[in-house]
Structures are given as structure tokens and as C-alpha cells.
Amino acid sequence: MNKPIPMSIEQVSAVSAQAPLLLLPGTLCDQRLFAPMLQQVDVTAIVADMSGAITTAELAARILRDAPERFSLLGFSLGGIVALEMAAQAPERIVRLALIDTTARPDPAANAATRRAAVATARAKGMDVYITDSWGRLVSPANGQRTDLRDTLLAMARDGGPEALASQSEVAIARADSRPRLGTIAVPTLILAGEDEQVCPLAAHAELAAGIAGAQYFTIPQAGHFAPLENPAVVARHVRQWLSRTDTHKAILADDQGAIMSDSDTNPKSKGGSAAIRQEDVLQVERRDYPDLAPTGRPRSQSLDGFDDIYTDIVDYIIRCTHKIWDERDIGLIYTHYTHNCVLYGTTGTIYNREDVVRDTIQRLVSFPERRGMGTQVIWNGNDQDGFYTSHLVTGSGRHTQYGHLGQPTGKPFVSRTIADCMVHRNKIYREWVVADQMAIIKQLGLDPNLFAMRTARTKFDAGLVSLDIGENRRFIGQTPPAEAADTSLAHNDIEAQTIEMLHDVFVKRMFGRIARDYAPNAQYHGPLMKELFGVAAIIHQHLGLVGSIPDASYEIQHLASNPCEEGGTKVAVRWIMEGHHLGYGILGELGDPTGKRMQVMGMSHYHWKDGKIVDEWTVYDELSLLVQVKLGQLVDGSLE
């Protein structure tokens, strides 16, 4: 294999600035594949001819003969496969590498017959059948009805013809397994995949990202296999950023042994990390200070149709507007950030309109005029057309210095956690679930939880609210045992499905030993009452204690979202409900002896999965809400006066 040629930094800078972009289209594709993207990228581009050979090695060699001396290389699908072969044959000529909707894996042996049969069908019935028969796998469901997209693919297939399909199929069949040689790629590498990709699986893209040092991997929303045509704006943005990277000297500048000179701080492989995997270029909260999360002058990195211009992505929206409303006291922003008929579900009641959200916010700030809320995590999914779903973990602090909903000021400080899940569309929240750990605040302020719970319950009872016990809850249907298998239909990906299965085993089947299997031995639990627990044994005890207080409780997951994490691994947000009766003893000590009263726990949890294990769990539910429910039940049956 050829070694990189040593160059000075000045020479590298000149090469980087002048290198044209060589584009390799996929099977039956041509320049039309890249046209929408190139309209948004200012670069000298050359689209390679993907014909004239029947093996990957031959095609790579032919393209290299006609290519510029040095170039940035972008390959789509079959073009990505050939690009990997070119990187193996002539690494010294490639300044940057981008791989879109492709794979480094060899073609399975069984595919040869399938590919050749497709060629025979295309020759017999025409090229349209090649596209129409596989349409559902080629594009995202969001684009299934796009006639312009279908027309472009059909036109390229017709113009390519059956002979091009035949030769390109042989190239795909003959390709090498590029995975063992990914570690030799030493140029800035971009990997993109449509989030609904079905032709080249996302797992194959993860292999590319893991195998190439410093590779950046992004999934493209509302796109399947043809991401450059389905969502060209997002693809173009990533390509522009890739082309503007100034660290190409790490790839080309080498000593006479061919060793790559790179700064270990910017090379995740050198510290045992993994390549960054992100959905688009959306901010993440954990490693950034507030000015970075609510930036000035940052270009919009995500499509936010209908959102205020100040917001650059959905995380910026959640962090910035929460900060402005609660910390800067711009409470009036609620009028532009909530719909008039918004519904806010809390642990002790529901709010059904915007004006009451304003009133409730003012009342809480009256009691805590020094309150501050620090955004800790935002986990999200969705898009600006269908709507976003966000799960925002906040660590709040302050002092109780003014008379308000908690009575006379105590002057004491507090720290508590809150998770707020929001449904957002066109700059407005129209549904929100808030779980605030009020019991943590009550205890830190030195107030009596029983007195406060009784006062709250009495207010609700006097308003005619009761909690009716309707008998057997839904944990058991007659005498049927809990379902053996979890329903994973809410999951959007494998890690969410694994989370559902773990929670089903623990909370539905009561198999608490699953915690020891899925949690890292040194896992940390950040829980209600600001608990910080360490290790599997303590986490098992915590969950066992919750179920112990409500031993007949059913457990239902209402929503999940997840994001790949800059810290490595994936973070998953879960909103859940437990329903049952106060029939036992557990960790909910303020409830006292079992009362038999019906109760509902609305909880939210964030899990950090890394290397197949949960390393952190953040869970918020409000023990004060449970105490209020017990008191209300006692008022209803007359056991309290």
C-alpha cells in the first residue's frame, strides 16, 4: 500500500483549499443524484463515471486514472464502496473522505443470485420495475408519495439501462471486505445515513464510524437510502462543514515511517473513545456552558420551520426559552411559546390553558425569588413538520425567602430535580408533562410533609375531587400472569427496545436481577430526594422499595426518545406510569403503615447506556404527590376529618 507523502503545513493548506470534490454516485445514478445538494455547496465538483469495469478494484483504478492529483472524495452507496477501495489503492491522493448510505461489509454470498435475477427482470420487463419493486426500501416513509423523487430515480434508471445495472451489480458482488482496512484511513471522514435507511443498515454505518479514527457520523432526518435527494439541505450542510475542516494536515503530514501526527485530544481513538455519532448537528447539554447552549451568531443547524429566528436547533429552543422564562423572569414569553389550549400534566393536578400556566409560574417564583434552573440534559426526537418531543432534565436551586404557596418563608436553601417532557410544534408547546420533586424541597426547607399534603388534599376534596378505587388494577387480567414478552412497539431503535425489555422485566415481571445484568457494576443512580446511589445492590434496593410500597402496581411506558451521546453511548428518556394501592412497606416512609389507598406514580427517567450497560440513571417522581393521594383517599372514606 502507498504511504502518505510528507508535506509542509503550507503545502497542505494549499492542497486543502484547491482540492476539487470528486463524487461517486450509486447504482443507476448520475449527476442528478447530487444536483440538489451541489446547489447549496460552493465547490468545484466532478461526478465520476461508474461504468467500464466489473470488479471494485478495476473500477477504483479506472476512476483514479482520470481523477485530479489530489481531491476530496464523496461516495454514495455503491460509490461509497468504490471510494473505500480508492482509499486503499491511493490514500496519498485523498484529502477528505465522505461516505453516504453505504457499507464496508462484503456482499453476502446469497446476494449474487438475487442481484443477477434483478438484472434479468430489468432486461425482460424494463428498468422501471427495478425502482418500483423496491420503492418502499429506497426512501423514507415520509417521502413515499413524492412523485418528483420517484421521477428522478426512474429517469436515472432508464438512462442507465440494463447493461449498466449488470456491470454495477458485478462490482457490488465482487467487492472486498473493507472493515479490516478502515483503521488505515487517516483523513477527515464524514459518514451520513438516512435515519430510515433500509438498504445499507445503520449498524454498518456505525462500523464505519467506529473503524475510522475521528470520523463524524450523522443520521439525516426524513431520509432513507437516497438521503442526498430526500433531504439535500441537511446533507449539504454537513458536506459544507466537512469541506471547511482545517485539520487535513493530520492526514497528509507524516514522517518517513508513515505515522500520522495527530493531537490526542482531538482523536477519540487515542483515548479509547468512539467516533462521535449525532443526529444532525444538534447541541448537547452536558459539556457546554449556558452561553454555548444559547449561542450568539451560530447558524441554524436544524430545520425549524415556524420557530423564532433566535433558535438554532430544538435543544437551543428548550434551554433558551426555559432560561428566559424562569431565570430571566420573562414570563410573558409563555404567550408566544405555549398554545392557548395547552395541557400541562403535573403530579398533583392538570392545567388546561395558557393563562393558568402563566399564573402557576408567577406563584412559584413568588415563593422562590432567587430560584435558578440549570439545564442538565435534553433528549429529543421528531422534526419541525411532524413536531418535536423533548425531555428536559433540570437541576433547580434557590432559597425560600418569601411568603407563598409553601407558607411563611424559612430562609433555607434547596436543590431539586425536575423533568419536563414537551410536545412542540412551530415554536409552541401544546402539551407538557412535569414531574417535580416537591418532597425534596419540602424536606430541605424543614416543613412537615404530612401537614402540607393534608392542606393540598383538603383543597382538592373541597373542590369535589376524589380518587375512586375501581377495584383490581390492570396488572392482572382475571388470573392471567404478567406478559412474558415486552411490547416494544414504542421503540424507535434497538437501544430503546432494550430499555423497554429491561423495564418490563424489572417492574412488570418483578425480575429485579435484570438490574445486575444491564447496569454497570459502578452505575450511579440520581433519584428522588436528591439521592445519589452507587452500585447495583443500592439500585436494586431502591427499585424494590418503590414496588414494595405499591406491591400490586402496574407499570406502563408512555413515551421514549433517545439520542447518541457526545460522551459515548446513548441516552434514553422514558416517561412512565405506575398504578396500584398502598398495600405494603417500602422506601416511601412518609406514607406510614399501609392504608390500601389507590395511588398513581407519574415518573420520568433518563438512562445513559454505554458499552451495553447503563452507567447512569436519573429518575424523578414525587413522593409528596403520593402522600397527597393517600390523604385524599382518607378524606373521601371519612377516616380523616
Residue pairs with C-beta under 8 A, 6 or more apart in sequence:
1 88
1 91
1 184
2 89
2 90
2 91
2 92
3 91
3 92
3 254
3 258
4 91
4 92
4 186
4 251
4 252
4 253
4 254
4 258
4 260
5 92
5 252
5 254
6 253
6 254
6 255
6 256
7 15
7 249
7 252
7 253
8 253
9 249
9 253
12 248
12 249
12 252
12 253
13 246
13 249
15 70
15 95
15 248
15 252
16 95
16 246
16 248
19 68
19 70
19 71
19 72
19 95
19 96
20 43
20 44
20 45
20 46
20 68
20 71
20 72
21 41
21 43
21 44
21 45
21 46
21 71
21 72
21 73
21 74
21 243
22 45
22 46
22 48
22 63
22 67
22 68
22 71
22 72
22 73
22 74
23 31
23 34
23 45
23 46
23 47
23 48
23 74
23 75
23 76
23 79
24 48
24 50
24 63
24 73
24 74
24 75
24 76
24 78
24 79
24 80
24 82
24 83
25 31
25 33
25 34
25 47
25 48
25 50
25 76
25 77
25 78
25 79
26 33
26 50
26 76
26 77
26 78
26 79
26 80
26 101
27 77
27 78
27 165
27 168
27 169
27 172
28 127
28 130
28 156
28 157
28 160
28 164
28 165
28 168
29 50
29 76
29 77
29 79
29 156
29 160
30 47
30 156
30 159
30 160
31 47
32 152
32 155
32 156
33 76
33 156
33 226
33 228
33 229
34 45
34 47
34 76
34 228
36 228
36 229
36 232
36 236
37 228
37 232
37 235
37 236
37 239
38 45
38 236
39 232
39 236
40 232
40 233
40 236
40 237
40 240
41 236
41 239
41 240
41 243
43 72
43 243
46 67
46 68
46 71
48 63
48 66
48 67
48 79
49 63
50 59
50 78
50 79
50 82
50 164
50 168
50 171
51 164
51 167
51 168
52 59
52 62
52 167
53 59
53 61
53 62
53 167
53 171
54 167
54 170
54 171
54 174
55 170
55 171
55 174
56 81
56 82
56 85
56 171
56 172
56 174
56 175
56 176
57 85
57 89
57 174
57 176
59 82
59 85
59 171
60 82
60 85
60 86
60 88
60 89
61 89
63 82
63 86
64 86
64 89
64 90
64 93
67 93
69 93
70 93
70 94
70 95
71 93
71 94
71 95
72 94
72 95
72 96
72 97
72 98
72 243
73 83
73 86
73 87
73 94
73 96
73 97
73 98
74 83
74 97
74 98
74 99
74 100
74 239
75 81
75 82
75 83
75 84
75 98
75 99
75 100
75 102
76 100
76 101
76 102
76 228
77 100
77 101
77 102
77 199
77 200
77 225
78 102
78 168
78 171
78 172
79 102
80 99
80 100
80 101
80 102
80 103
81 102
81 103
81 104
81 171
81 172
81 175
81 178
82 171
83 97
83 99
83 102
84 99
84 102
84 104
84 178
84 181
84 182
85 175
85 176
85 178
86 94
87 94
87 97
87 184
87 185
87 187
88 178
88 181
88 184
91 184
91 185
91 186
91 187
92 252
94 187
95 187
95 248
95 251
95 252
96 187
96 188
96 189
96 190
96 242
96 243
96 245
96 248
96 251
97 185
97 187
97 188
97 189
97 190
97 212
98 189
98 190
98 191
98 192
98 239
98 242
99 189
99 190
99 191
99 192
99 205
99 208
100 191
100 192
100 193
100 227
100 228
100 235
101 192
101 193
101 194
101 197
101 199
101 200
101 225
101 226
101 227
102 200
102 204
102 205
102 208
103 200
103 201
103 204
103 205
103 207
103 208
104 177
104 178
104 179
104 182
104 204
104 207
104 208
104 211
105 177
105 178
105 179
105 204
105 207
106 175
106 176
106 177
107 115
107 172
107 173
107 174
107 175
111 172
111 173
112 173
115 169
115 172
115 173
116 169
118 130
118 165
118 169
119 162
119 165
119 166
119 169
121 129
121 130
121 133
122 129
122 130
122 162
122 165
123 162
127 154
127 157
127 158
127 160
127 161
127 162
127 165
128 154
128 157
128 158
130 157
130 165
131 138
131 150
131 153
131 154
131 157
132 154
135 144
135 150
136 144
137 198
137 199
137 224
137 225
138 153
138 198
138 199
138 224
138 225
138 226
139 146
139 149
139 196
139 223
139 224
139 225
139 226
139 230
140 194
140 195
140 196
140 222
140 223
140 224
140 230
141 196
141 224
142 196
142 222
143 149
143 222
143 223
143 224
143 230
146 230
149 226
149 229
149 230
152 229
153 226
153 229
157 165
179 207
179 211
182 207
182 208
182 211
182 212
183 211
183 212
183 213
185 211
185 212
185 213
186 213
186 250
186 251
186 260
187 248
187 251
187 252
188 214
188 242
188 245
188 247
188 248
188 250
188 251
189 212
189 214
189 215
189 216
190 215
190 216
190 218
190 238
190 239
190 242
191 205
191 208
191 209
191 212
191 215
191 216
191 217
191 218
191 275
192 217
192 218
192 219
192 220
192 227
192 235
192 238
193 200
193 202
193 205
193 217
193 218
193 219
193 220
193 227
194 219
194 220
194 223
194 224
194 225
194 226
194 227
194 230
194 231
195 202
195 219
195 220
195 221
195 222
195 223
195 279
196 222
196 223
196 224
197 205
197 223
197 224
197 225
197 227
198 224
198 225
199 224
199 225
200 225
202 219
205 217
206 217
206 277
208 215
208 217
209 215
209 216
209 217
209 274
209 275
209 276
209 277
210 274
210 275
212 275
213 262
213 267
213 268
213 269
213 270
213 275
214 250
214 262
214 266
214 267
214 268
214 269
214 275
215 275
216 242
216 275
216 276
216 278
217 275
217 276
217 277
217 278
218 238
218 277
218 278
218 279
218 280
218 281
219 279
219 280
220 227
220 230
220 231
220 234
220 235
220 280
221 231
221 234
221 279
221 280
221 303
221 383
222 230
222 231
222 383
222 385
223 230
223 231
223 234
223 235
224 230
227 234
227 235
228 235
233 303
234 280
234 303
237 281
237 301
238 281
241 281
247 266
250 260
250 261
250 262
250 263
250 267
251 260
253 261
254 260
254 261
255 261
262 270
264 270
264 271
268 274
268 275
268 276
269 275
273 568
274 568
276 564
276 566
277 564
278 284
278 563
278 564
278 566
279 563
279 564
280 301
280 302
280 313
281 301
281 302
281 313
282 301
282 302
282 313
282 314
282 315
282 380
282 563
283 292
283 293
283 301
283 312
283 313
283 315
283 316
283 319
284 315
284 378
284 563
284 565
284 566
285 293
285 315
285 319
285 375
285 376
285 377
285 378
286 376
286 377
286 565
286 566
286 567
287 566
287 567
290 319
290 323
290 375
293 315
293 316
293 319
293 320
293 375
294 316
294 319
294 320
294 323
295 312
295 316
298 312
298 316
299 312
300 311
300 312
300 313
301 312
301 313
302 312
302 313
302 314
302 384
303 383
303 384
304 311
304 312
304 313
304 314
304 317
304 384
305 384
305 385
305 426
306 384
306 425
306 426
306 427
307 317
307 384
307 426
307 427
308 336
308 427
310 320
311 317
311 320
311 321
311 427
314 378
314 380
314 382
314 388
314 390
314 424
315 378
315 380
315 390
317 424
317 427
318 375
318 378
318 380
318 390
318 392
318 422
318 424
319 375
319 378
319 392
321 333
321 337
322 373
322 375
322 392
322 394
322 420
323 373
323 375
324 330
324 333
325 331
325 333
325 334
325 337
325 361
326 361
326 365
326 371
326 372
326 373
327 371
327 372
327 373
329 365
331 358
331 361
331 362
331 365
332 358
334 354
334 357
334 358
334 361
335 354
335 358
336 427
336 428
337 427
337 428
337 429
338 354
338 357
338 428
338 429
338 430
339 354
339 428
339 429
339 430
340 353
340 354
341 352
341 353
341 354
341 430
342 351
342 353
342 354
342 357
342 428
342 429
342 430
342 431
342 432
343 350
343 351
343 352
343 430
343 431
343 432
344 350
344 351
344 357
344 360
344 431
344 432
344 433
344 434
345 431
345 432
345 433
345 434
345 602
346 434
346 435
346 436
347 434
347 435
347 436
347 438
347 602
347 621
347 622
347 624
347 625
348 438
348 456
348 622
348 624
348 625
348 628
349 460
351 357
351 360
363 404
363 405
364 371
364 404
364 405
365 371
366 402
366 404
366 405
367 400
367 402
367 403
367 404
367 405
367 406
367 409
368 398
368 399
368 400
368 401
368 402
368 404
369 398
369 401
369 402
370 398
370 399
370 401
371 396
371 397
371 398
372 396
372 397
372 398
373 394
373 395
373 396
373 418
374 394
374 395
374 396
374 397
375 392
375 393
375 394
376 393
376 394
376 395
376 417
376 618
377 391
377 392
377 393
377 571
377 606
377 618
378 390
378 391
378 392
378 393
379 390
379 391
379 561
379 562
379 563
379 571
379 572
379 573
379 606
380 388
380 389
380 390
380 391
380 561
380 563
381 388
381 389
381 492
381 561
381 562
381 563
382 388
382 389
382 424
384 426
387 423
387 424
387 425
388 422
388 423
388 424
388 425
389 421
389 422
389 423
389 424
389 559
389 561
390 421
390 422
390 424
390 561
391 419
391 420
391 421
391 561
391 573
391 575
391 604
391 606
392 419
392 420
392 421
392 422
393 417
393 418
393 419
393 606
393 618
393 620
394 417
394 418
394 419
394 420
395 415
395 416
395 417
396 414
396 415
396 416
396 417
396 418
397 413
397 414
397 415
397 416
398 413
398 414
399 411
399 412
399 413
399 414
400 406
400 409
400 410
400 411
400 412
400 414
400 445
401 409
401 411
402 409
403 409
406 441
406 442
406 445
406 447
406 452
407 447
410 445
410 446
410 447
412 444
412 445
412 446
413 444
414 440
414 441
414 444
414 445
415 440
415 444
415 530
416 436
416 437
416 438
416 440
416 441
416 444
416 530
417 437
417 440
417 526
417 528
417 530
417 618
417 620
418 434
418 435
418 436
418 437
418 620
419 434
419 435
419 573
419 604
419 606
419 618
419 620
420 432
420 433
420 434
420 435
421 432
421 433
421 434
421 559
421 573
421 575
421 604
422 429
422 431
422 432
423 429
423 430
423 431
423 432
424 430
433 575
433 602
433 604
435 602
435 603
435 604
435 620
435 621
435 622
436 620
436 622
437 528
437 529
437 530
437 620
437 621
437 622
438 622
438 624
438 625
439 449
439 528
439 529
439 590
439 622
439 623
439 624
439 627
440 528
440 529
440 530
442 449
442 452
442 624
443 449
443 529
449 590
449 623
449 624
449 627
450 590
450 627
450 631
452 624
453 624
453 627
453 628
453 630
453 631
454 631
454 640
456 628
456 631
457 628
457 629
457 631
457 632
457 635
458 631
458 635
460 628
460 632
461 632
461 635
461 636
465 632
466 632
466 636
467 597
467 598
467 599
467 629
467 632
467 633
467 636
468 598
468 636
469 581
469 597
469 598
469 633
470 598
473 552
473 553
473 554
473 579
473 580
473 581
474 554
474 579
475 482
475 508
475 552
475 553
475 554
475 580
476 482
482 508
482 509
483 504
483 508
484 509
485 504
486 500
486 501
486 503
486 504
486 505
486 508
487 500
487 504
488 496
488 497
488 500
488 501
490 496
490 500
490 557
490 559
490 560
491 497
491 499
491 500
491 560
492 560
492 561
492 562
493 562
495 562
495 570
495 572
495 609
496 560
496 562
496 572
498 518
498 609
499 560
499 562
499 572
499 574
499 607
499 609
500 557
500 560
502 514
502 518
502 614
503 555
503 557
503 574
503 576
504 555
505 511
505 514
506 512
506 514
506 515
506 543
507 543
507 547
507 553
507 555
507 578
508 554
508 555
510 547
512 540
512 543
512 544
513 540
515 536
515 539
515 540
515 543
516 536
516 540
518 613
518 614
519 536
519 539
519 613
519 614
519 615
519 617
520 610
520 613
520 614
520 615
521 535
521 536
522 534
522 535
522 615
523 534
523 535
523 536
523 539
523 613
523 614
523 615
523 616
523 617
524 532
524 533
524 534
524 615
524 616
524 617
525 531
525 532
525 533
525 534
525 538
525 539
525 542
525 616
525 617
525 619
526 532
526 616
526 617
526 618
526 619
527 533
527 542
527 617
527 618
527 619
527 620
528 619
528 620
528 621
528 622
528 623
529 623
531 542
533 539
533 542
539 617
542 587
544 586
545 586
545 587
545 588
546 578
546 586
546 587
546 588
546 601
547 553
547 586
548 584
548 585
548 586
548 587
549 582
549 584
549 585
549 586
549 587
549 588
549 591
549 626
550 578
550 580
550 581
550 582
550 583
550 584
550 586
550 599
550 601
551 580
551 583
551 584
552 580
552 581
552 583
553 578
553 579
553 580
553 601
554 578
554 579
554 580
555 576
555 577
555 578
556 576
556 577
556 578
556 579
557 574
557 575
557 576
558 575
558 576
558 577
559 573
559 574
559 575
560 572
560 573
560 574
560 575
561 572
561 573
562 570
562 571
562 572
562 573
563 570
563 571
564 570
565 571
565 608
565 610
567 608
567 610
568 610
568 611
569 608
569 609
569 610
569 611
569 615
570 608
570 609
570 610
571 606
571 607
571 608
571 609
572 606
572 607
572 609
573 604
573 605
573 606
574 604
574 605
574 606
574 607
575 602
575 603
575 604
576 602
576 603
576 604
576 605
577 600
577 601
577 602
577 603
578 600
578 601
578 603
579 598
579 599
579 600
579 601
580 598
580 599
581 596
581 597
581 598
581 599
582 591
582 594
582 595
582 596
582 597
582 598
582 599
582 626
582 630
583 594
583 596
584 594
585 593
585 594
588 623
588 626
590 623
590 627
591 626
591 627
591 630
595 630
595 633
595 634
597 629
597 630
597 633
597 634
598 629
598 633
599 626
599 629
599 630
600 629
601 621
601 625
601 626
602 621
602 625
603 619
603 620
603 621
604 619
604 620
604 621
605 617
605 618
605 619
605 620
606 616
606 617
606 618
606 619
607 614
607 616
607 617
608 614
608 615
608 616
608 617
609 615
631 640
634 640
